């Protein structure tokens, strides 16, 4: 398989006063292949979200390099990075960051309208198809006050998919949801991955990680472990067994 994104010797420091820096990420090396579904786990403050932001170009690393589809992106200008994020990457966050002045379908359409990747009628049809796929088509004209947390997260997933990204980054996308909504969101993400979209997500939840192909463990700004899993099969796999396997592995690692 081909690599879609790779980080080499990635470091991120934050300033502490005028003459001191604190390391958040320490010499990270990470390669993700096309079509993978990868989760990142670790205690709070271990650097999980910072890793996601740095390899996606949402934040600037202190040193190291990131390549996306073989092209170095870590040294690009902000405008160039913004175009890559807009047209080739999708983002799902715990806080959905939906725009209050737009309907739900307009929130889905927004990235495609900004990118001018297609005319508005085509974008509208694509948005309706995505909302139908995720079971929220009847909410299209609602505003963001007229949906549950799980429904709004589905809107965020549709928004992430509207420009047909090569990779989706998720930062605790189920962190604010109950167990039922979490299972529904993970079912959608699993299906999206089966269709070929690469996914990298940060999670504290072993139930979520159990649906992924590979689990990375972070501690103190470093990648300290990796657990390779088979591709999750919704028809045959026992998710409880996979979850228990991850929990045993985390305990062995001292997490």
N, C-alpha and C positions, 0 to 999 in steps of 0.2 A: 504494500500500500504506500501511497505518497504522504509525506508530511504536509500538514496544512499550516501548522504554526510551531515555531521552535524558539525557545529562549536559551541563551548561552551566557553563563557567568553573570546572571542578572542580579544587580544590587540596587537597593533603594534605601536611602538615608533621609531622615528628616532633621531639620535644624533645631538645636536646643540652644537658644541664645545666639550670640553673634560669632562664637568661636567653637561650638561643639555640635556634633551630629550624632544621631542615634540610628543604628541600622535596623530597618524593618524587614528587608529581604536580604539574604546573605548567600551569594554565589549560587543562584538557582539555575539548574539546567533541566529543561523540560521539553519534550517533543510530543506532539499530538498528531495522530494520523487522521486522514480523511475518514469520516464515518464513525469515528470513535464517540463514545459517551463516557466522559470522564468526570468524576466527582473529586472535590478537594475537601478534606476534613481536618479537624484540629481544634485545639482550645481557642477561646476568644483571645485575640491579641497575637495569634501565631503568625499572621501575615496573609491569611487566605484571600481576603478581599483585595488587599494591596497587590497580591500576585495577579489576580484577575484584571485589575485596573491597569497594571503595567504591561502585561502581555497583549492587551487589547488596544493599547495606545490611549486610554483615557487618562493616564497619568504618565509623567516622564520619569524614567529610571535614572538612577545616579550613574551607573555604569553597566556595561554588558551590551547585548544585542538581542533583538527579536526579529525573526523573519516570518513573513506571512506569504504562503505559497511561493517560497523561495526568494522573495524580495525583501531586502532589509527595510524595515519600517521605523525602527527606533530613532533614526536621525532625520526623518521627514519633517517638513514644516507642519504646523498645526492645521492649516487648511487642507493639506494633502492627507493627513491622518483622518481628518473629519470626513473626507470623501470615502476613504476606505471603510471607516466605521459605518457610514450611512448606507453604502451600497453593497458591502460584503459581509457585514457583521450584524447580528441582532443581539439585543440586550433585554434581560428580564431581571427586575429587582424585587426585593421584598416590598419596598414602597413602590407601587406601580408607576408613580410619576405621570399619571394621566392629566391631561389639560382640562381644567374645570369649565372653560368656556366652549368646549367642543362636545358634540354627541359622541357616543361610544364608537360608532362607525367612522366618524371623522378623526377620532384619536388613532384608530387603526390605519387610516389612510395617510395620516400626516407625514410619516417619513418618505413615502413615495411621492407625495406632492412636493415636498422640499427637494427631493433628488431629481425631480422632473424626468423620471425613468419611463413614464408612460402617460398617455392622456388621462384626464380625470375620469372619463367613463370606464376605461379599462381598469383603473385603480379601484373604482367603486365596485366593479364586478368581482375583482380579486378579493377585496375586503369582505364582501358578502359571502364568497366561497369559504374564506377562512373562518368567518364567524359561524357559518353553517357547520363546518368540520369540527369546530370546538363546542357546538351546541348552544350558541348564544345569539343566533341570527335574529330571534324575536326581540332582542334588546337593542338592536342597531340604532334606533332613534332615541334611546334613553340617554340621560346625562349620567355623570359618574356618581350621583347620589342615589341612583335607581338600580343598584346591583349589589350583590353580596361580594365578600372578599374573593371568593373563588371565581365568581363571574368576572370581576374586574381583572383578576390575574389572567383569565383566558383572553380578555381584551388585550392585555399586555403581550401575551404570546402571539396573538394575531398581528399586533403592531410590529413585533420583532421579525415576523415572517414576511411582511408585506413586500419587501424588496428582495425576497428569495436569497437570504444570506448563505454564505458558505459555512459559517459557524455561528452558534448562539452561545453567548455568555450569560450565565445566571448567577446572581448573588443572593443566596438564600431565597429563591423564588417561592418556596412554600413555608418560609419561616413564620409568617403571620396567619397561616391557615389552620383549620382544624383537620383531623385525620381523614375525614371523608373528602374534603376539598383537596387535600394533599394527594390522596390516591388518584383523584380525577386528573389533577394537573400532571402527575407523573405518568399517567396512562397516555395523555396527549403528547408529552415530551418523548416518551418511548416510541410512539408511532411516528413522530416527526423524525426521530433518529433512524428508524427503520427505512424511512424514505430517502435517507442519504445525508441528512444535515448533521454535521458534527456539533456536539454539545459539550461544553465545559461548565460545570456549576459548582458553587461553594455551598456546603450544607453542614449542619450539625446533626442531621437526622440519619441514622443507619437505615431506616426504612426507605429513604430517598436514595441513599448510596447503593442499596441493594438492587436497584433497577439499572445501575450503570455497569459499564464494561471493566472499568479500572478505577480504583480508589487510591488517591494520593493522600498522604498524611503529612501535615506541617506542624512544626513546633519551633518556637523561638526564631522565626524567620527562615527556617531551613526545611527542605523536603527530607523527611526522615524515614519514610516508608512508602511502599507501593504494594497494592494487592490487585492482582489481575483476576478478572472474573470472565466468565463466558458471556456472550451477548444474551441479554434477558429475553426470554420467550414467554409471553403472556399466557400462552396456552399450556405449556408444559412445566415451566419453572415454579418452584416453591419459593415464593418471596420471603416467607418466614425463615426458611432454611438459609437462604442467602444473607438475610439480616443477621441471623445468629452467627454465621461464619465471620461476618465483618466485626461483630461485637467481640468475638473471641480474639480476632486479630488485633483489634484496638487495645484490648486488655493486655495482650502479650507485649504490645508496644508501650504500655504504661499510660494509656490514655483513658 
